[in-house]
Amino acid sequence: MTPEEFRRTGHALVDWIAEYRAGIERLPVMSPAAPGATRAQFPAAPPERGAPMDVVLADLDRVILPGITHWNHPGFFAYFPSNTSLASVLADLAAAGLGAQCMSWQTSPAATELEEVVMDWLRQMVGLSRQFTGVIQGFASTATLVALLCARERSTNFSQTRGGLQAEEKPLVVYASEESHSSVWKAAMLAGFGKAHLHLIETDENHALIPKKLEIAMQDDDERGMRPCAVVATTGTTNSTALDPVSDMAMLAKLWGAWLHVDAAMAGDAMILPECRWMWQGIEGADSIVLNPHKWLGVGPDFSAYFVQDPQHLVRTMSTNPAYLRTAQDTEVRNFRDWGIPLGRRFRALKLWFVLRDQGVEGLQARLRRDLQNAQWLKEAVDAAPDWQRTAPVHLQTLCIRHVPAGAADGAALDAHNLSIAETINRGGRAYVTPSVLKGKQIIRVSIGAETTERRHVEALWAELRAAARGR
Ligand SMILES: *Cc1c(COP(=O)(O)O)cnc(C)c1O
């Protein structure tokens, strides 16, 4: 493709994206595609010859779109917000156009330095002190794995330079709440701790970790010849946005010389609102923190922000420094390849930069406050409805609710009833929610926060939920 052909097709593609976003509300939120339906539309063998790009663009509509679930749809109330604002789309286009590989400072100085700038802006936006330095990781799951690797190496004084975990005398233990994200469990496995050394701590009626239980577990493990290594606190669990007591957990981690990692993947975005910062009180005691601008701040995936107190330790854990990667500037600059797992890095900093230039911090704050108010509106509506229950506090924009008709008892029938309400909503195409299980009970989880979601969409969802509960 020549630059001239690119110009023509590129304009058409930008128009296509604009049309898609402008008309997104008319599409069914959850893709109705059956398993294999998309694949069946492609030839089994790769194309031998090239085709005009307009044909390819037409195929976007014909074969791709029906298989897309629309995360930027105003009726998207499933999982978590993952909004990609159009400014972020433009940034991705610019990054792809530049096609820069940003593994070292020298391989694109602007990418490294813009990353330093936007990560420091973000640090200020969420109210973290200068003790923290930020770096972009792809996803929170990767950041949490990096955190546990750093914890492992700190506890063992760099066992990786000797016999690794296999040569350690005492097994190392990781602690997190039973409501922590599966990425914490996965990271503990991948970092070699072993499932037997991942201790999931009980939660209270608000689904937050009980510090007394953590204290006892750490004590017991020590007495049994194990070594507390890392504590993972969640600010805003995935299921219900429960808030683990970060202060208490920081104290316990410190007492045992364990690493404190805070998983604030979704709720961390809300810390751009000063009125939300009580939720992670004690955060300055964390060794590492992850939050995802690619969830609620309008920055398209992949953009996970990882903050650490001790960047030198991170680099010592992650760097390899073979001769072919050394450059003359290594003592003066940051080489972000040594701040994470992959060597190669995309120019992701552009996305946050574009979004902030477009909306400003105030624009983002106003949108998040709108979403919080929409969640409070729905909470009040649910609380006022006699047949509906809430099974978790509404700290942010997620509601865990269930329909309990008069006289119905807990059990399989009630669970099936609520599952069927969620399925009815999702098949309807106007809204998309997530059925989930909280403390053994089937719930309907409503997560508000698409950029396009206004109050009227939340009102429409509530009307649909009640209609579905009545069996229509
Ligand atoms: C979404 C989420 C994750 C996973 O984030 P990815 O960036 O998709 O890896 C981890 N923890 C919590 C609390 C989350 O909400």
The ligand as a MOL file (V3000), in Angstrom:
LIG
                    3D

  0  0  0     0  0            999 V3000
M  V30 BEGIN CTAB
M  V30 COUNTS 15 15 0 0 0
M  V30 BEGIN ATOM
M  V30 1 C -10.1640 -5.8630 35.5460 0
M  V30 2 C -9.4130 -6.2530 36.7680 0
M  V30 3 C -8.2060 -6.9510 36.6510 0
M  V30 4 C -7.6520 -7.4210 35.3320 0
M  V30 5 O -7.2310 -6.3760 34.5500 0
M  V30 6 P -6.5250 -6.6510 33.1290 0
M  V30 7 O -5.9560 -5.3160 32.7850 0
M  V30 8 O -7.6040 -7.0840 32.2050 0
M  V30 9 O -5.4970 -7.6950 33.3240 0
M  V30 10 C -7.5190 -7.2270 37.8100 0
M  V30 11 N -7.9920 -6.8530 39.0200 0
M  V30 12 C -9.1470 -6.1770 39.1730 0
M  V30 13 C -9.6030 -5.7780 40.5340 0
M  V30 14 C -9.9030 -5.8640 38.0460 0
M  V30 15 O -11.0510 -5.1860 38.1850 0
M  V30 END ATOM
M  V30 BEGIN BOND
M  V30 1 1 1 2
M  V30 2 1 2 3
M  V30 3 2 2 14
M  V30 4 1 3 4
M  V30 5 2 3 10
M  V30 6 1 4 5
M  V30 7 1 5 6
M  V30 8 2 6 7
M  V30 9 1 6 8
M  V30 10 1 6 9
M  V30 11 1 10 11
M  V30 12 2 11 12
M  V30 13 1 12 13
M  V30 14 1 12 14
M  V30 15 1 14 15
M  V30 END BOND
M  V30 END CTAB
M  END
